[in-house]
Structures are given as C-alpha cells and as structure tokens.
Amino acid sequence: MTTTREWKVELFLSEEDGTTKARAVLDTGKATFTGYGTAHCSPQDVDVPEIGDELAASRAMHSLARQLMRTADRDLEAMGAGVGSPPEPGYGWPYTAP
C-alpha cells in the first residue's frame, strides 16, 4: 500500500543592522519543530542581503534537520532498535569513491 504525506516548512527571514535571522517551522501533524539560524555581516565586508538570507536559512534548516534526526533516533530506540552513535560525517548512504 502506497501512502503520501506532505510536510511543509515555513521559513521566516528578518534582517536588521547587518544581522539576518531565520526561523524554520515544520508541523508534521503530530509535532511541531522550529529551527533557528543567524548570519552576521562583518563590518569590513560588502553587505549582500541574499548571502545573509542563504546562510541564516541554511542554519535554521540544519537545526531543524538535527531535531528531526534526534526525534527519529528516540523513536527507533523506543521500538527496540539499537541506534548508537550517528555515522560520521552525517546520516545517509555511505560514500564510495568512484
């Protein structure tokens, strides 16, 4: 049986005095997760708002991903699966050189 679910992430960005803040909100229908990220423009750098947006948003999404992984790990452990330490450098398919 095939099922389809749709989760939407809302991403909110704000910028003030060279600091960009991002908040990513995911509502799964059973839980809500919120990730935060910031980016600061150094005084000697040219202020390019798009770069601040990209950095802050990616950091908020990364925070959200870490929360989801921790929740999945806890859920797996509750089901009796041995999770252990996450593989380095992250989760996913193992890297094999071409």
MARFI-547442 format. One line per field, with one value per residue: x, y, z of N, C-alpha, C, O, CB in turn; residue in three letters. Coordinates in nm, 4 decimals, m for minus. Glycine has a CB too. Layout:
BEGIN
n_x [X:...]
n_y [Y:...]
n_z [Z:...]
ca_x [X:...]
ca_y [Y:...]
ca_z [Z:...]
c_x [X:...]
c_y [Y:...]
c_z [Z:...]
o_x [X:...]
o_y [Y:...]
o_z [Z:...]
cb_x [X:...]
cb_y [Y:...]
cb_z [Z:...]
vodren [Ala:...]
//
This chain:
BEGIN
n_x [0.0838:0.0647:0.1375:0.1029:0.2450:0.2492:0.4659:0.5108:0.7440:0.7762:0.9477:1.0935:1.2380:1.4396:1.6034:1.8353:2.0434:2.2780:2.2544:2.1083:1.8249:1.6764:1.3912:1.2751:0.9910:0.8336:0.5474:0.4328:0.1896:0.1679:0.3619:0.5450:0.8265:1.0926:1.3462:1.6355:1.8414:2.1239:2.2978:2.5774:2.6943:3.0167:3.1801:3.3768:3.3065:3.1223:2.7814:2.5624:2.2512:2.1259:2.3129:2.3282:2.0654:2.0720:2.2677:2.1601:1.9112:1.9934:2.1226:1.9093:1.7522:1.9287:1.9377:1.6742:1.6780:1.8573:1.7036:1.4887:1.6288:1.7212:1.4729:1.3805:1.5792:1.5225:1.2644:1.3205:1.4808:1.2872:1.1356:1.2954:1.5133:1.8614:2.0310:2.2702:2.5741:2.5629:2.6598:2.9685:3.0436:2.7805:2.4308:2.2895:2.3482:2.6433:2.9586:3.1175:3.4102:3.4520]
n_y [m0.1178:0.2135:0.5248:0.8765:1.1621:1.5048:1.7418:2.0682:2.3283:2.6321:2.9272:3.1962:3.5105:3.7747:4.0925:4.3041:4.5713:4.4493:4.1869:3.8819:3.6928:3.3730:3.1618:2.8425:2.6501:2.3476:2.1580:1.8517:1.7442:1.5791:1.6727:1.9756:2.1388:2.3684:2.5483:2.7551:3.0137:3.2283:3.4969:3.7037:4.0079:4.1039:4.4089:4.4940:4.3698:4.3663:4.4430:4.2042:4.1198:3.8799:3.6781:3.6716:3.5890:3.3316:3.2013:3.2239:3.0956:2.8375:2.7539:2.7519:2.5505:2.3382:2.3144:2.2349:1.9867:1.8431:1.8255:1.6667:1.4295:1.3561:1.3081:1.0941:0.9052:0.8679:0.7610:0.5243:0.3918:0.3581:0.1667:m0.0478:m0.0680:m0.0617:0.2288:0.3744:0.5632:0.8357:0.7888:0.9125:1.1471:1.2261:1.1487:0.9069:0.7583:0.5561:0.6909:0.6100:0.5899:0.6864]
n_z [0.0000:m0.0920:0.0493:0.0824:0.2189:0.3086:0.4184:0.5173:0.5262:0.6850:0.6307:0.7818:0.7466:0.8690:0.8746:1.0275:1.0964:0.9810:1.0622:0.9943:1.0604:1.0834:1.0892:1.0863:1.0492:1.1045:1.0776:1.1507:1.1797:1.3906:1.5543:1.6186:1.4943:1.5397:1.3923:1.4254:1.2892:1.2309:1.0663:1.0338:0.9104:0.8545:0.9502:0.7671:0.5325:0.2202:0.2221:0.1373:0.1104:0.0174:0.0607:0.3387:0.3879:0.2730:0.4305:0.6953:0.6609:0.5806:0.8108:0.9922:0.8766:0.9023:1.1791:1.2202:1.0852:1.2499:1.4838:1.3925:1.3341:1.5884:1.7097:1.5513:1.6172:1.8919:1.8687:1.7285:1.9178:2.1161:1.9961:2.0208:1.8565:1.8078:1.8109:1.8586:1.8029:1.5700:1.2278:1.0967:0.8373:0.8682:0.8333:0.6070:0.2815:0.2617:0.1628:m0.1358:m0.3157:m0.6581]
ca_x [0.0000:0.1401:0.0782:0.1741:0.2285:0.3140:0.5061:0.5543:0.8295:0.7642:1.0765:1.0765:1.3660:1.4393:1.7388:1.8465:2.1795:2.3792:2.2281:1.9916:1.7731:1.5836:1.3164:1.2125:0.8888:0.7763:0.4357:0.4125:0.0557:0.1794:0.4584:0.5961:0.9688:1.1352:1.4903:1.6776:1.9738:2.1591:2.4167:2.6219:2.7813:3.1314:3.1846:3.4654:3.2500:3.0124:2.6534:2.4840:2.1428:2.0953:2.4059:2.2809:1.9448:2.1111:2.3364:2.0680:1.8117:2.0556:2.1481:1.7798:1.7132:2.0192:1.8871:1.5512:1.7183:1.9136:1.5919:1.4177:1.7113:1.7159:1.3405:1.3794:1.6635:1.4464:1.1549:1.3804:1.5191:1.1635:1.0887:1.3902:1.6246:1.9848:2.0692:2.4115:2.6226:2.5397:2.7807:3.0342:3.0194:2.6388:2.3417:2.2665:2.4213:2.7880:3.0301:3.2119:3.4853:3.4265]
ca_y [0.0000:0.3380:0.6420:1.0013:1.2665:1.6304:1.8290:2.1973:2.4075:2.7769:2.9891:3.3382:3.5798:3.9175:4.1490:4.4327:4.6124:4.3539:4.0527:3.8160:3.5850:3.2838:3.0664:2.7405:2.5826:2.2286:2.0957:1.7196:1.6979:1.5167:1.7516:2.0953:2.1610:2.5018:2.5664:2.8944:3.0390:3.3690:3.5309:3.8395:4.0696:4.1722:4.5495:4.5141:4.3032:4.4297:4.3881:4.1403:4.0574:3.7438:3.5850:3.6574:3.5063:3.1931:3.1458:3.2110:2.9935:2.7049:2.7201:2.7178:2.4193:2.2403:2.2969:2.1559:1.8505:1.7783:1.7928:1.5523:1.3107:1.3175:1.2508:0.9619:0.8182:0.8330:0.6727:0.3945:0.3304:0.3174:0.0457:m0.1547:m0.0680:m0.0037:0.3391:0.4040:0.6937:0.8585:0.7725:1.0369:1.2812:1.2541:1.0392:0.8854:0.6493:0.5684:0.7413:0.5196:0.6628:0.6358]
ca_z [0.0000:m0.1021:0.1144:0.0572:0.3197:0.2716:0.5275:0.4661:0.6136:0.6686:0.6582:0.8086:0.7477:0.9035:0.8729:1.0964:1.1324:0.9378:1.1146:0.9373:1.1442:1.0140:1.1710:1.0024:1.1288:1.0425:1.1501:1.0917:1.2119:1.5229:1.6308:1.5525:1.5176:1.4996:1.3855:1.4185:1.2356:1.2137:0.9887:1.0648:0.8109:0.9157:0.9090:0.6529:0.4146:0.1479:0.2678:0.0317:0.1867:m0.0279:0.1250:0.4770:0.3845:0.2457:0.5471:0.8087:0.6273:0.5837:0.9516:1.0524:0.8235:0.9634:1.3153:1.2058:1.0487:1.3697:1.5733:1.3344:1.3492:1.7308:1.7334:1.4872:1.6996:2.0138:1.8284:1.6976:2.0446:2.1840:1.9282:2.0470:1.7613:1.8596:1.7251:1.8765:1.7577:1.4275:1.1482:1.0570:0.8884:0.8848:0.8012:0.4654:0.2178:0.2791:0.0473:m0.2000:m0.4189:m0.7937]
c_x [0.0888:0.0646:0.1647:0.1418:0.3000:0.3404:0.5555:0.6371:0.8044:0.8973:1.0570:1.2142:1.3465:1.5842:1.7360:1.9915:2.2844:2.3632:2.0991:1.9529:1.6739:1.5180:1.2464:1.1174:0.8302:0.6668:0.4074:0.2703:0.0525:0.2722:0.4980:0.7422:1.0031:1.2870:1.5227:1.8173:1.9964:2.2818:2.4497:2.7158:2.8941:3.1384:3.2727:3.4127:3.1411:2.8828:2.5732:2.3722:2.1131:2.1858:2.3654:2.1576:1.9813:2.1770:2.2403:1.9654:1.8724:2.0845:2.0187:1.7339:1.8007:1.9762:1.7617:1.5847:1.7759:1.8029:1.5147:1.4966:1.7111:1.5819:1.3309:1.4631:1.5892:1.3330:1.2064:1.4189:1.3962:1.1056:1.1844:1.5055:1.7454:2.0338:2.2185:2.4465:2.5936:2.6685:2.8400:3.0537:2.8730:2.5581:2.3317:2.3457:2.5703:2.8530:3.1224:3.2776:3.4582:3.5409]
c_y [0.1247:0.4487:0.7631:1.0994:1.3915:1.7104:1.9576:2.2690:2.5541:2.8375:3.1403:3.4019:3.7246:3.9650:4.2838:4.4557:4.5065:4.2134:3.9997:3.7019:3.5035:3.1919:2.9728:2.6600:2.4674:2.1746:1.9638:1.6695:1.6288:1.5954:1.8732:2.1129:2.2999:2.5091:2.7140:2.9048:3.1882:3.3808:3.6760:3.8878:4.1424:4.3161:4.5742:4.4496:4.3876:4.3627:4.3363:4.0625:3.9135:3.6413:3.5639:3.5701:3.3588:3.1288:3.1227:3.1012:2.8546:2.6617:2.6838:2.5796:2.3087:2.2107:2.2094:2.0097:1.7764:1.7387:1.6711:1.4233:1.2630:1.2527:1.1118:0.8625:0.7734:0.7357:0.5327:0.3203:0.2815:0.1901:m0.0716:m0.1619:m0.0025:0.1036:0.3664:0.5442:0.7126:0.8386:0.9081:1.0382:1.3138:1.1317:1.0225:0.7690:0.6673:0.6149:0.6321:0.5964:0.6032:0.5507]
c_z [0.0000:m0.0313:0.0822:0.1683:0.2695:0.3974:0.4649:0.5721:0.5821:0.7115:0.6682:0.8208:0.7894:0.9083:0.9410:1.1343:1.1000:0.9924:1.0534:1.0293:1.0626:1.1159:1.0738:1.0900:1.0472:1.1329:1.0809:1.1083:1.3473:1.6142:1.5483:1.5930:1.4672:1.5043:1.3685:1.3594:1.2216:1.1240:1.0173:0.9553:0.8850:0.8651:0.7863:0.5248:0.3501:0.1932:0.1478:0.1019:0.1461:0.0394:0.2706:0.4846:0.3678:0.3672:0.6634:0.7825:0.6342:0.7266:1.0237:1.0063:0.8825:1.1067:1.3149:1.1747:1.1691:1.4672:1.5230:1.3524:1.4938:1.7636:1.6726:1.5676:1.8254:1.9804:1.7948:1.8253:2.1206:2.1234:1.9479:1.9492:1.8256:1.7659:1.7368:1.8317:1.6097:1.3496:1.1122:0.9076:0.9072:0.8493:0.6511:0.4129:0.2410:0.1504:m0.0066:m0.3129:m0.5554:m0.8456]
o_x [0.1778:m0.0562:0.2848:0.0260:0.3991:0.2487:0.6335:0.6039:0.8106:0.9519:1.0097:1.2983:1.2494:1.6752:1.6481:2.0549:2.3706:2.4500:1.9945:2.0379:1.5973:1.5793:1.1682:1.1581:0.7832:0.6902:0.3633:0.2349:m0.0524:0.2627:0.4864:0.7769:0.9504:1.3488:1.4477:1.9006:1.9022:2.3589:2.3608:2.8061:2.8694:3.1060:3.2457:3.4692:3.0762:2.8754:2.5227:2.3953:2.0784:2.1420:2.3681:2.1444:1.9291:2.1458:2.2390:1.9355:1.8104:2.0717:2.0184:1.6831:1.7526:1.9781:1.7461:1.5249:1.7462:1.8077:1.4793:1.4387:1.7020:1.5769:1.2782:1.4225:1.5923:1.3084:1.1424:1.3927:1.4000:1.0353:1.1593:1.5878:1.7328:2.0741:2.2866:2.3609:2.5989:2.7763:2.7675:3.0801:2.8419:2.6130:2.3625:2.4032:2.6198:2.8069:3.1965:3.2108:3.4429:3.5346]
o_y [0.1380:0.4649:0.7512:1.1171:1.3832:1.7426:1.9553:2.2694:2.5954:2.8025:3.2040:3.3536:3.7892:3.8889:4.3664:4.3705:4.4774:4.1288:4.0643:3.6234:3.5579:3.1502:3.0166:2.6072:2.4871:2.1484:1.9620:1.5636:1.6207:1.5861:1.8742:2.1031:2.3448:2.4799:2.7885:2.8159:3.2653:3.2862:3.7610:3.8154:4.2307:4.3424:4.6664:4.4726:4.4692:4.2402:4.4145:3.9509:3.8321:3.5308:3.4513:3.4872:3.2723:3.0151:3.0150:3.0220:2.7628:2.5436:2.5938:2.5007:2.1986:2.0956:2.1210:1.9191:1.6585:1.6310:1.5828:1.3189:1.1429:1.1539:1.0204:0.7475:0.6558:0.6403:0.4334:0.2008:0.1754:0.1148:m0.1816:m0.2530:0.1012:0.0743:0.3803:0.6322:0.6169:0.8688:1.0067:0.9312:1.4213:1.0222:1.1151:0.6911:0.7800:0.5815:0.5696:0.6594:0.4817:0.5008]
o_z [0.0839:m0.0490:0.0579:0.2063:0.1969:0.4730:0.3697:0.6907:0.4663:0.8162:0.5741:0.8965:0.7501:0.9413:0.9170:1.1966:1.1830:0.9711:1.0600:1.0714:0.9830:1.2142:0.9894:1.1935:0.9351:1.2508:0.9660:1.0565:1.4113:1.7366:1.4258:1.7107:1.3654:1.6068:1.3055:1.3774:1.2031:1.1086:1.0240:0.9133:0.9672:0.7493:0.7092:0.4178:0.4157:0.2017:0.0673:0.1483:0.2317:0.0715:0.3203:0.5747:0.4381:0.4025:0.7230:0.8719:0.6879:0.7592:1.1078:1.0860:0.9095:1.1502:1.3991:1.2326:1.1885:1.5264:1.6012:1.3826:1.5195:1.8369:1.7362:1.5846:1.8614:2.0541:1.8293:1.8390:2.1829:2.1907:1.8986:1.9578:1.8909:1.6533:1.6352:1.8235:1.5324:1.4007:1.0990:0.8527:0.9585:0.8368:0.5760:0.4889:0.2403:0.0412:0.0693:m0.3949:m0.5678:m0.9580]
cb_x [m0.0956:0.1659:0.0657:0.1369:0.2844:0.2272:0.6159:0.4332:0.9807:0.6434:1.1807:0.9923:1.4333:1.3662:1.7934:1.7553:2.1856:2.5111:2.2189:2.0195:1.7062:1.6565:1.2131:1.3196:0.7770:0.8851:0.3068:0.5079:0.0050:0.2295:0.5838:0.5110:1.0564:1.0720:1.5506:1.6736:1.9923:2.1852:2.3952:2.6919:2.7009:3.2640:3.2341:3.6020:3.1939:3.0314:2.5718:2.5738:2.0185:2.1095:2.5516:2.2510:1.8514:2.2060:2.4493:1.9966:1.7538:2.1850:2.2170:1.6734:1.7231:2.1650:1.8565:1.4612:1.8213:2.0146:1.4970:1.3905:1.8540:1.7391:1.2310:1.4326:1.7937:1.3886:1.0804:1.5036:1.5984:1.0598:1.0705:1.3196:1.5861:2.0925:1.9890:2.4952:2.7733:2.4836:2.7509:3.1689:3.0799:2.5958:2.2038:2.3000:2.3902:2.8489:3.1101:3.1418:3.6365:3.4019]
cb_y [m0.0005:0.3755:0.6213:1.0605:1.2209:1.7117:1.7629:2.2835:2.3704:2.8361:2.9531:3.3616:3.5720:3.9438:4.1620:4.4375:4.6453:4.4038:4.0538:3.7647:3.6409:3.2013:3.1386:2.6477:2.6822:2.1204:2.1887:1.6208:1.6039:1.3732:1.6666:2.2220:2.0521:2.6102:2.4838:2.9591:2.9690:3.4364:3.5064:3.8452:4.1683:4.0970:4.6340:4.4592:4.1662:4.4183:4.4958:4.0452:4.1386:3.7339:3.6376:3.7940:3.5515:3.1872:3.2388:3.3449:3.0184:2.7042:2.8375:2.8240:2.4183:2.2915:2.4339:2.2151:1.8538:1.8720:1.9130:1.5762:1.3386:1.4407:1.3417:0.9713:0.8904:0.9611:0.7317:0.4123:0.4296:0.4296:0.0728:m0.2832:0.0053:m0.1111:0.4641:0.3044:0.7082:0.9997:0.6921:1.0541:1.3808:1.3733:1.0620:1.0084:0.6428:0.4350:0.8686:0.3892:0.6603:0.7510]
cb_z [0.1218:m0.2495:0.2696:m0.0813:0.4595:0.1717:0.6183:0.4239:0.5956:0.7525:0.5480:0.9374:0.6098:1.0411:0.7279:1.2222:1.2795:0.9755:1.2702:0.7925:1.2738:0.9039:1.2681:0.9346:1.1726:1.0163:1.1530:1.1527:1.1040:1.5096:1.6685:1.5897:1.4472:1.5903:1.2702:1.5575:1.1010:1.3506:0.8352:1.2035:0.7179:0.8844:1.0235:0.6845:0.4525:m0.0084:0.3456:m0.0601:0.1718:m0.1801:0.1161:0.5377:0.2705:0.1260:0.5908:0.8361:0.4878:0.5015:1.0236:1.0163:0.6693:0.9609:1.3799:1.0944:0.9344:1.4398:1.5869:1.1856:1.3027:1.8220:1.6757:1.3421:1.7380:2.0810:1.7078:1.6079:2.1304:2.1773:1.7794:2.0469:1.6299:1.8791:1.7599:1.8015:1.7846:1.4031:1.0213:1.1289:0.7974:0.7992:0.8619:0.3878:0.0668:0.3241:0.0834:m0.2523:m0.3892:m0.8890]
vodren [Met:Thr:Thr:Thr:Arg:Glu:Trp:Lys:Val:Glu:Leu:Phe:Leu:Ser:Glu:Glu:Asp:Gly:Thr:Thr:Lys:Ala:Arg:Ala:Val:Leu:Asp:Thr:Gly:Lys:Ala:Thr:Phe:Thr:Gly:Tyr:Gly:Thr:Ala:His:Cys:Ser:Pro:Gln:Asp:Val:Asp:Val:Pro:Glu:Ile:Gly:Asp:Glu:Leu:Ala:Ala:Ser:Arg:Ala:Met:His:Ser:Leu:Ala:Arg:Gln:Leu:Met:Arg:Thr:Ala:Asp:Arg:Asp:Leu:Glu:Ala:Met:Gly:Ala:Gly:Val:Gly:Ser:Pro:Pro:Glu:Pro:Gly:Tyr:Gly:Trp:Pro:Tyr:Thr:Ala:Pro]
//
